[in-house]
Amino acid sequence: MATTTTSPSQSLILLDALKAKRVEATRYVVKGADHGDLAFLGDLEAGEKWATRKVMGTITGFLDGKIRG
């Protein structure tokens, strides 16, 4: 069984690690988004808040900018 909650402190740890490597980053907490998109485990509602264009655009934009430079 998958967990549906992750402490927001985990994202703070990631943010601190990125900043320690001089990676400019911003931390966002998406209210009501639980652990993320668990649709692959059969929970079709779990990913609804993550699957918005705003949230996914923010995530993919960050990764694209850091990977491609």
C-alpha positions as CSV (number, residue, x, y, z in Angstrom):
1,M,0.0,0.0,0.0
2,A,1.3,3.4,-0.9
3,T,1.6,6.3,1.4
4,T,-0.6,9.3,0.6
5,T,1.2,11.8,2.7
6,T,4.7,13.1,2.6
7,S,5.9,15.7,5.1
8,P,6.5,19.1,3.4
9,S,9.8,19.1,5.3
10,Q,11.1,16.6,2.7
11,S,10.7,19.3,0.0
12,L,12.6,21.7,2.3
13,I,15.5,19.3,2.5
14,L,15.6,19.1,-1.3
15,L,15.5,22.9,-1.6
16,D,18.3,23.3,0.9
17,A,20.4,20.7,-1.0
18,L,19.8,22.5,-4.3
19,K,20.7,25.8,-2.8
20,A,23.9,24.3,-1.3
21,K,24.9,23.5,-4.9
22,R,24.0,27.1,-6.0
23,V,20.9,25.9,-7.9
24,E,18.3,28.6,-7.9
25,A,15.0,27.0,-6.8
26,T,11.7,27.8,-5.2
27,R,9.7,25.5,-2.9
28,Y,5.9,25.1,-3.4
29,V,3.5,23.2,-1.2
30,V,0.3,22.2,-3.2
31,K,-2.5,22.0,-0.7
32,G,-4.6,18.9,-0.9
33,A,-2.2,17.2,-3.3
34,D,-1.2,14.4,-1.0
35,H,1.8,12.4,-2.0
36,G,1.5,13.0,-5.7
37,D,0.0,11.2,-8.7
38,L,-0.9,7.7,-7.5
39,A,-3.1,7.0,-10.5
40,F,-0.8,4.2,-11.5
41,L,-1.8,2.5,-8.3
42,G,-5.5,2.8,-9.1
43,D,-6.2,6.1,-7.1
44,L,-7.4,8.2,-10.0
45,E,-8.2,11.2,-7.8
46,A,-4.8,11.4,-6.1
47,G,-3.1,13.0,-9.1
48,E,-5.8,15.6,-9.9
49,K,-4.0,18.5,-8.1
50,W,-0.6,17.5,-9.5
51,A,-1.9,17.1,-13.0
52,T,-2.8,20.8,-13.5
53,R,-1.0,22.7,-16.2
54,K,0.2,25.2,-13.6
55,V,1.8,22.6,-11.4
56,M,3.2,20.4,-14.1
57,G,4.4,23.5,-16.1
58,T,6.3,24.7,-13.0
59,I,8.0,21.3,-12.4
60,T,8.9,20.6,-16.0
61,G,10.0,24.2,-16.6
62,F,12.4,24.0,-13.7
63,L,13.8,20.6,-14.8
64,D,14.0,21.7,-18.4
65,G,15.9,24.8,-17.5
66,K,18.4,23.0,-15.2
67,I,19.0,20.0,-17.5
68,R,19.2,22.0,-20.8
69,G,20.7,25.1,-19.3
